[in-house]
Amino acid sequence: MTCTEFRALLTDHHGNELVAEVRTKFESHRVGCAHCEVFLESFTFTVKLTRRLPRPMPAGLEERLRAGVAKKMADEPAEA
Ligand SMILES: [Zn+2]
């Protein structure tokens, strides 16, 4: 699994939507890639943060937070 594939699976992983085979590859990439480990933590933190906020959230806030994480991910160099 590449970093790009890993990042594409973050949302599915968080929703426990990965099949066992993919989850195994996801976890093995995570433990072997410091970049993706950080991305997963950032993503998880963002999701937890948005869930603690009162509903309904201010318009566009969740999108901005997700976009911020996505931008951070895009700015980081990917390792194969
Ligand atoms: Zn990676």
PDB file of the backbone (N, CA, C, O) and the ligand in Angstrom, with CONECT records:
HET     ZN  A 101       1
ATOM      1  N   MET A   1       0.844  -1.194   0.000  1.00  0.00           N
ATOM      2  CA  MET A   1       0.000   0.000   0.000  1.00  0.00           C
ATOM      3  C   MET A   1       0.882   1.248   0.000  1.00  0.00           C
ATOM      4  O   MET A   1       1.862   1.324   0.741  1.00  0.00           O
ATOM      5  N   THR A   2       0.530   2.215  -0.828  1.00  0.00           N
ATOM      6  CA  THR A   2       1.280   3.467  -0.869  1.00  0.00           C
ATOM      7  C   THR A   2       0.647   4.487   0.083  1.00  0.00           C
ATOM      8  O   THR A   2      -0.464   4.292   0.576  1.00  0.00           O
ATOM      9  N   CYS A   3       1.381   5.578   0.329  1.00  0.00           N
ATOM     10  CA  CYS A   3       0.859   6.640   1.186  1.00  0.00           C
ATOM     11  C   CYS A   3      -0.436   7.219   0.601  1.00  0.00           C
ATOM     12  O   CYS A   3      -1.373   7.535   1.333  1.00  0.00           O
ATOM     13  N   THR A   4      -0.470   7.351  -0.712  1.00  0.00           N
ATOM     14  CA  THR A   4      -1.663   7.900  -1.359  1.00  0.00           C
ATOM     15  C   THR A   4      -2.867   7.003  -1.117  1.00  0.00           C
ATOM     16  O   THR A   4      -3.961   7.485  -0.825  1.00  0.00           O
ATOM     17  N   GLU A   5      -2.665   5.710  -1.239  1.00  0.00           N
ATOM     18  CA  GLU A   5      -3.759   4.762  -0.994  1.00  0.00           C
ATOM     19  C   GLU A   5      -4.193   4.822   0.467  1.00  0.00           C
ATOM     20  O   GLU A   5      -5.382   4.794   0.783  1.00  0.00           O
ATOM     21  N   PHE A   6      -3.193   4.907   1.351  1.00  0.00           N
ATOM     22  CA  PHE A   6      -3.475   4.986   2.777  1.00  0.00           C
ATOM     23  C   PHE A   6      -4.360   6.186   3.087  1.00  0.00           C
ATOM     24  O   PHE A   6      -5.372   6.072   3.779  1.00  0.00           O
ATOM     25  N   ARG A   7      -3.957   7.332   2.562  1.00  0.00           N
ATOM     26  CA  ARG A   7      -4.699   8.564   2.848  1.00  0.00           C
ATOM     27  C   ARG A   7      -6.112   8.501   2.294  1.00  0.00           C
ATOM     28  O   ARG A   7      -7.048   9.033   2.891  1.00  0.00           O
ATOM     29  N   ALA A   8      -6.260   7.845   1.144  1.00  0.00           N
ATOM     30  CA  ALA A   8      -7.590   7.734   0.538  1.00  0.00           C
ATOM     31  C   ALA A   8      -8.517   6.875   1.398  1.00  0.00           C
ATOM     32  O   ALA A   8      -9.740   6.972   1.295  1.00  0.00           O
ATOM     33  N   LEU A   9      -7.923   6.035   2.246  1.00  0.00           N
ATOM     34  CA  LEU A   9      -8.725   5.111   3.056  1.00  0.00           C
ATOM     35  C   LEU A   9      -9.027   5.638   4.454  1.00  0.00           C
ATOM     36  O   LEU A   9      -9.743   4.992   5.219  1.00  0.00           O
ATOM     37  N   LEU A  10      -8.487   6.804   4.792  1.00  0.00           N
ATOM     38  CA  LEU A  10      -8.646   7.317   6.156  1.00  0.00           C
ATOM     39  C   LEU A  10     -10.102   7.387   6.607  1.00  0.00           C
ATOM     40  O   LEU A  10     -10.439   6.969   7.715  1.00  0.00           O
ATOM     41  N   THR A  11     -10.955   7.916   5.746  1.00  0.00           N
ATOM     42  CA  THR A  11     -12.363   8.074   6.126  1.00  0.00           C
ATOM     43  C   THR A  11     -13.033   6.723   6.332  1.00  0.00           C
ATOM     44  O   THR A  11     -13.778   6.529   7.292  1.00  0.00           O
ATOM     45  N   ASP A  12     -12.763   5.793   5.425  1.00  0.00           N
ATOM     46  CA  ASP A  12     -13.361   4.458   5.547  1.00  0.00           C
ATOM     47  C   ASP A  12     -12.849   3.747   6.794  1.00  0.00           C
ATOM     48  O   ASP A  12     -13.591   3.046   7.481  1.00  0.00           O
ATOM     49  N   HIS A  13     -11.558   3.947   7.067  1.00  0.00           N
ATOM     50  CA  HIS A  13     -10.980   3.321   8.260  1.00  0.00           C
ATOM     51  C   HIS A  13     -11.659   3.848   9.510  1.00  0.00           C
ATOM     52  O   HIS A  13     -11.981   3.085  10.420  1.00  0.00           O
ATOM     53  N   HIS A  14     -11.873   5.144   9.550  1.00  0.00           N
ATOM     54  CA  HIS A  14     -12.487   5.736  10.734  1.00  0.00           C
ATOM     55  C   HIS A  14     -13.911   5.222  10.926  1.00  0.00           C
ATOM     56  O   HIS A  14     -14.367   5.052  12.057  1.00  0.00           O
ATOM     57  N   GLY A  15     -14.608   4.977   9.827  1.00  0.00           N
ATOM     58  CA  GLY A  15     -15.970   4.484   9.913  1.00  0.00           C
ATOM     59  C   GLY A  15     -16.044   2.968  10.027  1.00  0.00           C
ATOM     60  O   GLY A  15     -17.117   2.376   9.909  1.00  0.00           O
ATOM     61  N   ASN A  16     -14.886   2.346  10.258  1.00  0.00           N
ATOM     62  CA  ASN A  16     -14.828   0.879  10.371  1.00  0.00           C
ATOM     63  C   ASN A  16     -15.424   0.204   9.135  1.00  0.00           C
ATOM     64  O   ASN A  16     -16.123  -0.804   9.236  1.00  0.00           O
ATOM     65  N   GLU A  17     -15.133   0.780   7.975  1.00  0.00           N
ATOM     66  CA  GLU A  17     -15.722   0.259   6.742  1.00  0.00           C
ATOM     67  C   GLU A  17     -14.719  -0.528   5.904  1.00  0.00           C
ATOM     68  O   GLU A  17     -15.023  -0.938   4.784  1.00  0.00           O
ATOM     69  N   LEU A  18     -13.526  -0.735   6.449  1.00  0.00           N
ATOM     70  CA  LEU A  18     -12.539  -1.493   5.688  1.00  0.00           C
ATOM     71  C   LEU A  18     -12.762  -2.995   5.887  1.00  0.00           C
ATOM     72  O   LEU A  18     -13.035  -3.450   6.998  1.00  0.00           O
ATOM     73  N   VAL A  19     -12.644  -3.748   4.809  1.00  0.00           N
ATOM     74  CA  VAL A  19     -12.709  -5.198   4.950  1.00  0.00           C
ATOM     75  C   VAL A  19     -11.400  -5.655   5.600  1.00  0.00           C
ATOM     76  O   VAL A  19     -10.399  -4.940   5.553  1.00  0.00           O
ATOM     77  N   ALA A  20     -11.408  -6.826   6.195  1.00  0.00           N
ATOM     78  CA  ALA A  20     -10.270  -7.301   6.987  1.00  0.00           C
ATOM     79  C   ALA A  20      -8.953  -7.250   6.215  1.00  0.00           C
ATOM     80  O   ALA A  20      -7.925  -6.836   6.751  1.00  0.00           O
ATOM     81  N   GLU A  21      -8.997  -7.671   4.961  1.00  0.00           N
ATOM     82  CA  GLU A  21      -7.764  -7.720   4.169  1.00  0.00           C
ATOM     83  C   GLU A  21      -7.168  -6.326   3.991  1.00  0.00           C
ATOM     84  O   GLU A  21      -5.957  -6.141   4.112  1.00  0.00           O
ATOM     85  N   VAL A  22      -8.024  -5.351   3.703  1.00  0.00           N
ATOM     86  CA  VAL A  22      -7.558  -3.982   3.507  1.00  0.00           C
ATOM     87  C   VAL A  22      -7.105  -3.391   4.828  1.00  0.00           C
ATOM     88  O   VAL A  22      -6.116  -2.660   4.878  1.00  0.00           O
ATOM     89  N   ARG A  23      -7.825  -3.704   5.902  1.00  0.00           N
ATOM     90  CA  ARG A  23      -7.470  -3.189   7.220  1.00  0.00           C
ATOM     91  C   ARG A  23      -6.063  -3.657   7.616  1.00  0.00           C
ATOM     92  O   ARG A  23      -5.283  -2.897   8.189  1.00  0.00           O
ATOM     93  N   THR A  24      -5.761  -4.903   7.307  1.00  0.00           N
ATOM     94  CA  THR A  24      -4.440  -5.446   7.626  1.00  0.00           C
ATOM     95  C   THR A  24      -3.350  -4.671   6.888  1.00  0.00           C
ATOM     96  O   THR A  24      -2.321  -4.332   7.472  1.00  0.00           O
ATOM     97  N   LYS A  25      -3.581  -4.392   5.601  1.00  0.00           N
ATOM     98  CA  LYS A  25      -2.612  -3.627   4.816  1.00  0.00           C
ATOM     99  C   LYS A  25      -2.503  -2.202   5.345  1.00  0.00           C
ATOM    100  O   LYS A  25      -1.415  -1.630   5.409  1.00  0.00           O
ATOM    101  N   PHE A  26      -3.652  -1.638   5.724  1.00  0.00           N
ATOM    102  CA  PHE A  26      -3.692  -0.282   6.264  1.00  0.00           C
ATOM    103  C   PHE A  26      -2.846  -0.205   7.533  1.00  0.00           C
ATOM    104  O   PHE A  26      -2.018   0.694   7.680  1.00  0.00           O
ATOM    105  N   GLU A  27      -3.056  -1.152   8.449  1.00  0.00           N
ATOM    106  CA  GLU A  27      -2.334  -1.145   9.718  1.00  0.00           C
ATOM    107  C   GLU A  27      -0.842  -1.384   9.512  1.00  0.00           C
ATOM    108  O   GLU A  27      -0.014  -0.774  10.189  1.00  0.00           O
ATOM    109  N   SER A  28      -0.498  -2.270   8.581  1.00  0.00           N
ATOM    110  CA  SER A  28       0.917  -2.553   8.366  1.00  0.00           C
ATOM    111  C   SER A  28       1.621  -1.346   7.755  1.00  0.00           C
ATOM    112  O   SER A  28       2.795  -1.104   8.033  1.00  0.00           O
ATOM    113  N   HIS A  29       0.903  -0.583   6.920  1.00  0.00           N
ATOM    114  CA  HIS A  29       1.501   0.642   6.375  1.00  0.00           C
ATOM    115  C   HIS A  29       1.656   1.675   7.485  1.00  0.00           C
ATOM    116  O   HIS A  29       2.680   2.353   7.566  1.00  0.00           O
ATOM    117  N   ARG A  30       0.659   1.794   8.327  1.00  0.00           N
ATOM    118  CA  ARG A  30       0.667   2.793   9.397  1.00  0.00           C
ATOM    119  C   ARG A  30       1.876   2.592  10.330  1.00  0.00           C
ATOM    120  O   ARG A  30       2.581   3.549  10.650  1.00  0.00           O
ATOM    121  N   VAL A  31       2.106   1.363  10.756  1.00  0.00           N
ATOM    122  CA  VAL A  31       3.199   1.130  11.700  1.00  0.00           C
ATOM    123  C   VAL A  31       4.561   1.313  11.046  1.00  0.00           C
ATOM    124  O   VAL A  31       5.564   1.520  11.729  1.00  0.00           O
ATOM    125  N   GLY A  32       4.591   1.232   9.691  1.00  0.00           N
ATOM    126  CA  GLY A  32       5.875   1.361   9.019  1.00  0.00           C
ATOM    127  C   GLY A  32       6.126   2.726   8.412  1.00  0.00           C
ATOM    128  O   GLY A  32       7.177   2.953   7.812  1.00  0.00           O
ATOM    129  N   CYS A  33       5.164   3.651   8.562  1.00  0.00           N
ATOM    130  CA  CYS A  33       5.281   4.953   7.913  1.00  0.00           C
ATOM    131  C   CYS A  33       4.944   6.054   8.903  1.00  0.00           C
ATOM    132  O   CYS A  33       3.781   6.240   9.261  1.00  0.00           O
ATOM    133  N   ALA A  34       5.959   6.783   9.345  1.00  0.00           N
ATOM    134  CA  ALA A  34       5.754   7.832  10.348  1.00  0.00           C
ATOM    135  C   ALA A  34       4.821   8.924   9.835  1.00  0.00           C
ATOM    136  O   ALA A  34       4.019   9.465  10.596  1.00  0.00           O
ATOM    137  N   HIS A  35       4.925   9.247   8.546  1.00  0.00           N
ATOM    138  CA  HIS A  35       4.065  10.285   7.982  1.00  0.00           C
ATOM    139  C   HIS A  35       2.594   9.910   8.124  1.00  0.00           C
ATOM    140  O   HIS A  35       1.780  10.708   8.589  1.00  0.00           O
ATOM    141  N   CYS A  36       2.271   8.705   7.723  1.00  0.00           N
ATOM    142  CA  CYS A  36       0.866   8.291   7.735  1.00  0.00           C
ATOM    143  C   CYS A  36       0.357   8.097   9.160  1.00  0.00           C
ATOM    144  O   CYS A  36      -0.827   8.297   9.434  1.00  0.00           O
ATOM    145  N   GLU A  37       1.250   7.709  10.064  1.00  0.00           N
ATOM    146  CA  GLU A  37       0.873   7.606  11.474  1.00  0.00           C
ATOM    147  C   GLU A  37       0.378   8.967  11.965  1.00  0.00           C
ATOM    148  O   GLU A  37      -0.658   9.065  12.623  1.00  0.00           O
ATOM    149  N   VAL A  38       1.133  10.004  11.636  1.00  0.00           N
ATOM    150  CA  VAL A  38       0.760  11.367  12.037  1.00  0.00           C
ATOM    151  C   VAL A  38      -0.542  11.789  11.365  1.00  0.00           C
ATOM    152  O   VAL A  38      -1.402  12.405  11.994  1.00  0.00           O
ATOM    153  N   PHE A  39      -0.681  11.456  10.090  1.00  0.00           N
ATOM    154  CA  PHE A  39      -1.909  11.827   9.383  1.00  0.00           C
ATOM    155  C   PHE A  39      -3.120  11.177  10.016  1.00  0.00           C
ATOM    156  O   PHE A  39      -4.166  11.808  10.168  1.00  0.00           O
ATOM    157  N   LEU A  40      -2.980   9.924  10.382  1.00  0.00           N
ATOM    158  CA  LEU A  40      -4.103   9.215  10.984  1.00  0.00           C
ATOM    159  C   LEU A  40      -4.473   9.871  12.311  1.00  0.00           C
ATOM    160  O   LEU A  40      -5.653  10.042  12.618  1.00  0.00           O
ATOM    161  N   GLU A  41      -3.468  10.236  13.089  1.00  0.00           N
ATOM    162  CA  GLU A  41      -3.730  10.903  14.371  1.00  0.00           C
ATOM    163  C   GLU A  41      -4.405  12.254  14.154  1.00  0.00           C
ATOM    164  O   GLU A  41      -5.342  12.610  14.869  1.00  0.00           O
ATOM    165  N   SER A  42      -3.927  12.999  13.169  1.00  0.00           N
ATOM    166  CA  SER A  42      -4.512  14.310  12.871  1.00  0.00           C
ATOM    167  C   SER A  42      -5.964  14.159  12.434  1.00  0.00           C
ATOM    168  O   SER A  42      -6.843  14.914  12.853  1.00  0.00           O
ATOM    169  N   PHE A  43      -6.187  13.179  11.595  1.00  0.00           N
ATOM    170  CA  PHE A  43      -7.540  12.936  11.087  1.00  0.00           C
ATOM    171  C   PHE A  43      -8.475  12.539  12.223  1.00  0.00           C
ATOM    172  O   PHE A  43      -9.584  13.059  12.337  1.00  0.00           O
ATOM    173  N   THR A  44      -8.015  11.613  13.060  1.00  0.00           N
ATOM    174  CA  THR A  44      -8.834  11.150  14.175  1.00  0.00           C
ATOM    175  C   THR A  44      -9.134  12.282  15.141  1.00  0.00           C
ATOM    176  O   THR A  44     -10.253  12.413  15.637  1.00  0.00           O
ATOM    177  N   PHE A  45      -8.121  13.097  15.401  1.00  0.00           N
ATOM    178  CA  PHE A  45      -8.295  14.243  16.294  1.00  0.00           C
ATOM    179  C   PHE A  45      -9.340  15.196  15.737  1.00  0.00           C
ATOM    180  O   PHE A  45     -10.203  15.676  16.472  1.00  0.00           O
ATOM    181  N   THR A  46      -9.267  15.467  14.451  1.00  0.00           N
ATOM    182  CA  THR A  46     -10.213  16.386  13.822  1.00  0.00           C
ATOM    183  C   THR A  46     -11.641  15.870  13.928  1.00  0.00           C
ATOM    184  O   THR A  46     -12.570  16.624  14.218  1.00  0.00           O
ATOM    185  N   VAL A  47     -11.798  14.568  13.687  1.00  0.00           N
ATOM    186  CA  VAL A  47     -13.140  13.976  13.754  1.00  0.00           C
ATOM    187  C   VAL A  47     -13.687  14.056  15.171  1.00  0.00           C
ATOM    188  O   VAL A  47     -14.851  14.400  15.374  1.00  0.00           O
ATOM    189  N   LYS A  48     -12.836  13.732  16.165  1.00  0.00           N
ATOM    190  CA  LYS A  48     -13.277  13.802  17.562  1.00  0.00           C
ATOM    191  C   LYS A  48     -13.651  15.224  17.941  1.00  0.00           C
ATOM    192  O   LYS A  48     -14.649  15.465  18.620  1.00  0.00           O
ATOM    193  N   LEU A  49     -12.829  16.157  17.486  1.00  0.00           N
ATOM    194  CA  LEU A  49     -13.060  17.571  17.791  1.00  0.00           C
ATOM    195  C   LEU A  49     -14.408  18.013  17.244  1.00  0.00           C
ATOM    196  O   LEU A  49     -15.181  18.659  17.951  1.00  0.00           O
ATOM    197  N   THR A  50     -14.693  17.678  16.011  1.00  0.00           N
ATOM    198  CA  THR A  50     -15.937  18.124  15.393  1.00  0.00           C
ATOM    199  C   THR A  50     -17.141  17.464  16.068  1.00  0.00           C
ATOM    200  O   THR A  50     -18.226  18.044  16.116  1.00  0.00           O
ATOM    201  N   ARG A  51     -16.945  16.245  16.591  1.00  0.00           N
ATOM    202  CA  ARG A  51     -18.066  15.573  17.247  1.00  0.00           C
ATOM    203  C   ARG A  51     -18.378  16.180  18.609  1.00  0.00           C
ATOM    204  O   ARG A  51     -19.503  16.071  19.095  1.00  0.00           O
ATOM    205  N   ARG A  52     -17.378  16.825  19.231  1.00  0.00           N
ATOM    206  CA  ARG A  52     -17.611  17.441  20.537  1.00  0.00           C
ATOM    207  C   ARG A  52     -18.315  18.789  20.411  1.00  0.00           C
ATOM    208  O   ARG A  52     -18.899  19.285  21.374  1.00  0.00           O
ATOM    209  N   LEU A  53     -18.257  19.368  19.236  1.00  0.00           N
ATOM    210  CA  LEU A  53     -18.849  20.678  19.051  1.00  0.00           C
ATOM    211  C   LEU A  53     -20.370  20.563  19.048  1.00  0.00           C
ATOM    212  O   LEU A  53     -20.922  19.539  18.646  1.00  0.00           O
ATOM    213  N   PRO A  54     -21.034  21.609  19.494  1.00  0.00           N
ATOM    214  CA  PRO A  54     -22.498  21.584  19.520  1.00  0.00           C
ATOM    215  C   PRO A  54     -23.071  21.493  18.115  1.00  0.00           C
ATOM    216  O   PRO A  54     -22.512  22.013  17.150  1.00  0.00           O
ATOM    217  N   ARG A  55     -24.214  20.808  18.037  1.00  0.00           N
ATOM    218  CA  ARG A  55     -24.906  20.724  16.746  1.00  0.00           C
ATOM    219  C   ARG A  55     -26.067  21.690  16.738  1.00  0.00           C
ATOM    220  O   ARG A  55     -26.683  21.895  17.784  1.00  0.00           O
ATOM    221  N   PRO A  56     -26.395  22.291  15.616  1.00  0.00           N
ATOM    222  CA  PRO A  56     -25.615  22.172  14.386  1.00  0.00           C
ATOM    223  C   PRO A  56     -24.351  23.009  14.474  1.00  0.00           C
ATOM    224  O   PRO A  56     -24.313  24.042  15.144  1.00  0.00           O
ATOM    225  N   MET A  57     -23.333  22.550  13.795  1.00  0.00           N
ATOM    226  CA  MET A  57     -22.080  23.285  13.802  1.00  0.00           C
ATOM    227  C   MET A  57     -22.227  24.538  12.946  1.00  0.00           C
ATOM    228  O   MET A  57     -23.045  24.592  12.028  1.00  0.00           O
ATOM    229  N   PRO A  58     -21.412  25.545  13.270  1.00  0.00           N
ATOM    230  CA  PRO A  58     -21.421  26.740  12.421  1.00  0.00           C
ATOM    231  C   PRO A  58     -21.208  26.346  10.963  1.00  0.00           C
ATOM    232  O   PRO A  58     -20.428  25.445  10.656  1.00  0.00           O
ATOM    233  N   ALA A  59     -21.904  27.026  10.086  1.00  0.00           N
ATOM    234  CA  ALA A  59     -21.832  26.679   8.669  1.00  0.00           C
ATOM    235  C   ALA A  59     -20.401  26.656   8.163  1.00  0.00           C
ATOM    236  O   ALA A  59     -19.648  27.617   8.323  1.00  0.00           O
ATOM    237  N   GLY A  60     -20.051  25.551   7.557  1.00  0.00           N
ATOM    238  CA  GLY A  60     -18.745  25.468   6.907  1.00  0.00           C
ATOM    239  C   GLY A  60     -17.594  25.107   7.827  1.00  0.00           C
ATOM    240  O   GLY A  60     -16.477  24.902   7.352  1.00  0.00           O
ATOM    241  N   LEU A  61     -17.836  25.022   9.157  1.00  0.00           N
ATOM    242  CA  LEU A  61     -16.719  24.767  10.065  1.00  0.00           C
ATOM    243  C   LEU A  61     -16.102  23.385   9.838  1.00  0.00           C
ATOM    244  O   LEU A  61     -14.882  23.244   9.744  1.00  0.00           O
ATOM    245  N   GLU A  62     -16.955  22.380   9.754  1.00  0.00           N
ATOM    246  CA  GLU A  62     -16.425  21.027   9.563  1.00  0.00           C
ATOM    247  C   GLU A  62     -15.656  20.936   8.247  1.00  0.00           C
ATOM    248  O   GLU A  62     -14.597  20.313   8.169  1.00  0.00           O
ATOM    249  N   GLU A  63     -16.211  21.571   7.216  1.00  0.00           N
ATOM    250  CA  GLU A  63     -15.531  21.556   5.918  1.00  0.00           C
ATOM    251  C   GLU A  63     -14.160  22.224   6.018  1.00  0.00           C
ATOM    252  O   GLU A  63     -13.184  21.762   5.428  1.00  0.00           O
ATOM    253  N   ARG A  64     -14.108  23.327   6.783  1.00  0.00           N
ATOM    254  CA  ARG A  64     -12.830  24.039   6.907  1.00  0.00           C
ATOM    255  C   ARG A  64     -11.801  23.184   7.649  1.00  0.00           C
ATOM    256  O   ARG A  64     -10.630  23.132   7.272  1.00  0.00           O
ATOM    257  N   LEU A  65     -12.259  22.515   8.709  1.00  0.00           N
ATOM    258  CA  LEU A  65     -11.344  21.657   9.464  1.00  0.00           C
ATOM    259  C   LEU A  65     -10.828  20.519   8.596  1.00  0.00           C
ATOM    260  O   LEU A  65      -9.633  20.225   8.585  1.00  0.00           O
ATOM    261  N   ARG A  66     -11.735  19.885   7.874  1.00  0.00           N
ATOM    262  CA  ARG A  66     -11.333  18.779   7.006  1.00  0.00           C
ATOM    263  C   ARG A  66     -10.409  19.270   5.904  1.00  0.00           C
ATOM    264  O   ARG A  66      -9.444  18.596   5.543  1.00  0.00           O
ATOM    265  N   ALA A  67     -10.710  20.445   5.373  1.00  0.00           N
ATOM    266  CA  ALA A  67      -9.874  21.011   4.309  1.00  0.00           C
ATOM    267  C   ALA A  67      -8.483  21.314   4.854  1.00  0.00           C
ATOM    268  O   ALA A  67      -7.480  21.149   4.160  1.00  0.00           O
ATOM    269  N   GLY A  68      -8.440  21.766   6.130  1.00  0.00           N
ATOM    270  CA  GLY A  68      -7.153  22.057   6.744  1.00  0.00           C
ATOM    271  C   GLY A  68      -6.304  20.810   6.861  1.00  0.00           C
ATOM    272  O   GLY A  68      -5.105  20.835   6.583  1.00  0.00           O
ATOM    273  N   VAL A  69      -6.927  19.717   7.274  1.00  0.00           N
ATOM    274  CA  VAL A  69      -6.206  18.453   7.379  1.00  0.00           C
ATOM    275  C   VAL A  69      -5.773  17.984   5.998  1.00  0.00           C
ATOM    276  O   VAL A  69      -4.648  17.522   5.812  1.00  0.00           O
ATOM    277  N   ALA A  70      -6.670  18.107   5.039  1.00  0.00           N
ATOM    278  CA  ALA A  70      -6.349  17.676   3.680  1.00  0.00           C
ATOM    279  C   ALA A  70      -5.181  18.477   3.119  1.00  0.00           C
ATOM    280  O   ALA A  70      -4.318  17.936   2.428  1.00  0.00           O
ATOM    281  N   LYS A  71      -5.162  19.780   3.426  1.00  0.00           N
ATOM    282  CA  LYS A  71      -4.078  20.627   2.931  1.00  0.00           C
ATOM    283  C   LYS A  71      -2.759  20.221   3.585  1.00  0.00           C
ATOM    284  O   LYS A  71      -1.722  20.153   2.925  1.00  0.00           O
ATOM    285  N   LYS A  72      -2.812  19.955   4.882  1.00  0.00           N
ATOM    286  CA  LYS A  72      -1.616  19.528   5.595  1.00  0.00           C
ATOM    287  C   LYS A  72      -1.075  18.244   4.967  1.00  0.00           C
ATOM    288  O   LYS A  72       0.129  18.084   4.763  1.00  0.00           O
ATOM    289  N   MET A  73      -1.994  17.347   4.672  1.00  0.00           N
ATOM    290  CA  MET A  73      -1.594  16.087   4.067  1.00  0.00           C
ATOM    291  C   MET A  73      -0.981  16.326   2.693  1.00  0.00           C
ATOM    292  O   MET A  73       0.014  15.699   2.330  1.00  0.00           O
ATOM    293  N   ALA A  74      -1.580  17.231   1.940  1.00  0.00           N
ATOM    294  CA  ALA A  74      -1.093  17.497   0.582  1.00  0.00           C
ATOM    295  C   ALA A  74       0.289  18.145   0.605  1.00  0.00           C
ATOM    296  O   ALA A  74       1.106  17.935  -0.291  1.00  0.00           O
ATOM    297  N   ASP A  75       0.532  18.942   1.656  1.00  0.00           N
ATOM    298  CA  ASP A  75       1.809  19.644   1.745  1.00  0.00           C
ATOM    299  C   ASP A  75       2.953  18.744   2.163  1.00  0.00           C
ATOM    300  O   ASP A  75       4.117  19.031   1.883  1.00  0.00           O
ATOM    301  N   GLU A  76       2.613  17.638   2.845  1.00  0.00           N
ATOM    302  CA  GLU A  76       3.653  16.729   3.304  1.00  0.00           C
ATOM    303  C   GLU A  76       4.148  15.861   2.149  1.00  0.00           C
ATOM    304  O   GLU A  76       3.355  15.403   1.326  1.00  0.00           O
ATOM    305  N   PRO A  77       5.438  15.642   2.092  1.00  0.00           N
ATOM    306  CA  PRO A  77       5.936  14.747   1.042  1.00  0.00           C
ATOM    307  C   PRO A  77       5.477  13.316   1.306  1.00  0.00           C
ATOM    308  O   PRO A  77       5.538  12.833   2.436  1.00  0.00           O
ATOM    309  N   ALA A  78       5.030  12.663   0.278  1.00  0.00           N
ATOM    310  CA  ALA A  78       4.558  11.288   0.418  1.00  0.00           C
ATOM    311  C   ALA A  78       5.714  10.323   0.212  1.00  0.00           C
ATOM    312  O   ALA A  78       6.566  10.522  -0.654  1.00  0.00           O
ATOM    313  N   GLU A  79       5.725   9.276   1.024  1.00  0.00           N
ATOM    314  CA  GLU A  79       6.724   8.230   0.850  1.00  0.00           C
ATOM    315  C   GLU A  79       6.031   7.010   0.282  1.00  0.00           C
ATOM    316  O   GLU A  79       4.934   6.653   0.711  1.00  0.00           O
ATOM    317  N   ALA A  80       6.662   6.380  -0.669  1.00  0.00           N
ATOM    318  CA  ALA A  80       6.042   5.243  -1.317  1.00  0.00           C
ATOM    319  C   ALA A  80       5.919   4.082  -0.352  1.00  0.00           C
ATOM    320  O   ALA A  80       5.415   3.022  -0.722  1.00  0.00           O
TER     321      ALA A  80
HETATM  322 ZN    ZN A 101       2.690   6.303   4.293  1.00  0.00          ZN2+
END
